[in-house]
């Protein structure tokens, strides 16, 4: 039976310097995440999906770091609001920019996924059409293919 993963303890902030440091770390993470989102979005738009794979992996790591820092911020929200009051507006603006970048990135990824799915369906339909009989039966209609005549289609995931 796999061992349960214990959640990381969320630190309790006790000084204003710690609160400001958390806000600045979170802003830095957001800036790095914004940069990666912009890079990934541009690569996918240019159909350079294979070059976007390492960016996606780095994006996942930054997203984990963002969530960890955000959990710490939530756990210490009252204290941070008081201790780092001057930095909160900048953090909110950065977070709003991140949300907009995420919306664009998700739309581009969804579009790329839909296009890829459409291409695969089109290829499968063409392959299946070539395997269907093209002659007429005794009743004047094209003979229907047997239900189990479709063959598997192999797709290479390397681009």
C-alpha positions in Angstrom: 0.0 0.0 0.0 1.5 3.4 -1.0 2.5 5.7 1.9 0.4 8.8 2.2 2.2 12.0 1.2 2.2 14.3 4.2 1.3 17.9 3.3 4.1 20.4 3.7 3.7 22.5 6.8 2.8 26.1 5.9 5.1 28.5 7.7 3.6 31.1 10.1 5.0 34.5 9.3 5.9 36.6 12.4 7.8 39.6 11.1 7.0 42.3 8.5 10.2 41.4 6.7 8.9 37.8 6.2 5.6 39.1 4.9 7.3 41.4 2.4 9.7 38.7 1.3 6.7 36.3 0.7 4.9 38.9 -1.4 8.1 39.6 -3.4 8.8 35.9 -3.9 5.2 35.5 -5.1 5.5 38.5 -7.5 8.8 37.0 -8.9 7.1 33.6 -9.4 4.2 35.3 -11.2 6.6 37.2 -13.4 8.5 34.0 -14.4 5.2 32.2 -15.0 4.0 35.0 -17.2 7.2 34.8 -19.2 6.8 31.1 -19.7 3.1 31.4 -20.6 4.0 34.0 -23.3 6.7 31.7 -24.7 4.5 28.6 -24.7 1.7 30.5 -26.3 3.9 31.9 -29.0 5.4 28.5 -29.8 2.0 26.8 -30.0 0.7 29.5 -32.2 3.6 29.0 -34.5 2.9 25.2 -34.5 6.3 24.5 -32.8 4.7 22.1 -30.3 7.8 20.0 -29.8 9.7 23.1 -28.7 6.9 23.9 -26.3 7.2 20.7 -24.4 10.2 21.7 -22.2 8.4 25.0 -21.6 5.3 23.2 -20.4 7.4 21.2 -17.9 9.0 24.3 -16.5 5.5 25.9 -16.4 4.3 23.0 -14.3 7.2 23.5 -11.8 6.5 27.2 -11.5 2.8 26.5 -11.1 3.6 24.3 -8.1 5.8 27.0 -6.6 3.1 29.5 -7.2 0.5 27.4 -5.4 2.8 26.7 -2.5 3.5 30.4 -2.0 -0.2 31.3 -2.5 -1.2 28.7 0.2 1.3 30.5 2.5 -0.2 33.8 1.6 -3.7 32.6 2.3 -2.7 31.1 5.7 -1.1 34.4 6.7 -3.5 36.7 4.9 -4.4 38.9 7.8 -0.8 39.4 8.9 0.5 40.0 5.4 -2.3 42.5 4.7 -1.1 44.6 7.7 2.7 44.0 7.4 3.1 44.3 3.7 0.2 46.7 3.0 2.3 48.8 0.5 3.0 45.7 -1.7 -0.5 44.2 -1.9 -1.7 46.4 -4.8 1.3 45.4 -6.9 0.7 41.8 -6.1 -3.0 42.0 -7.1 -2.1 43.7 -10.4 0.5 41.0 -11.1 -2.0 38.3 -10.3 -4.6 39.9 -12.6 -2.1 40.0 -15.4 -1.3 36.3 -14.8 -5.0 35.4 -15.0 -5.3 37.2 -18.4 -2.1 35.4 -19.7 -3.6 32.1 -18.5 -6.8 32.7 -20.4 -5.0 33.4 -23.6 -2.7 30.4 -23.1 -5.6 28.0 -22.4 -7.5 29.3 -25.5 -4.4 28.7 -27.7 -3.8 25.3 -26.3 -7.5 24.4 -26.7 -7.4 25.5 -30.3 -4.3 23.5 -31.0 -5.9 20.5 -29.4 -9.1 20.9 -31.5 -7.1 21.3 -34.7 -5.0 18.2 -34.0 -8.1 16.2 -33.2 -9.7 17.4 -36.5 -6.7 16.4 -38.5 -6.7 12.9 -36.9 -10.4 12.5 -37.6 -10.0 13.6 -41.2 -7.1 11.2 -41.8 -9.1 8.4 -40.2 -12.1 9.1 -42.4 -10.0 9.1 -45.5 -8.3 5.9 -44.6 -11.7 4.3 -43.8 -13.2 5.6 -47.1 -10.4 4.0 -49.1 -11.1 0.7 -47.4 -14.9 0.8 -48.1 -16.1 -1.0 -51.2 -16.8 1.3 -54.1 -19.0 -1.0 -56.2 -22.7 -1.6 -56.3 -24.5 -4.6 -55.0 -27.5 -6.5 -56.6 -29.9 -3.9 -55.2 -28.2 -1.0 -56.8 -26.7 0.4 -53.6 -23.1 0.4 -52.5 -22.2 -2.5 -50.5 -21.8 -1.7 -46.8 -18.6 -2.5 -45.2 -18.7 -5.2 -42.5 -18.9 -3.7 -39.0 -15.4 -5.0 -38.1 -13.5 -3.9 -41.2 -12.0 -0.8 -39.7 -8.3 -1.2 -39.0 -6.3 0.6 -36.3 -4.6 3.8 -37.2 -1.1 4.5 -35.9 -0.2 8.1 -35.2 3.3 9.2 -34.4 3.3 11.7 -31.5 6.7 13.1 -32.6 6.3 16.4 -34.6 
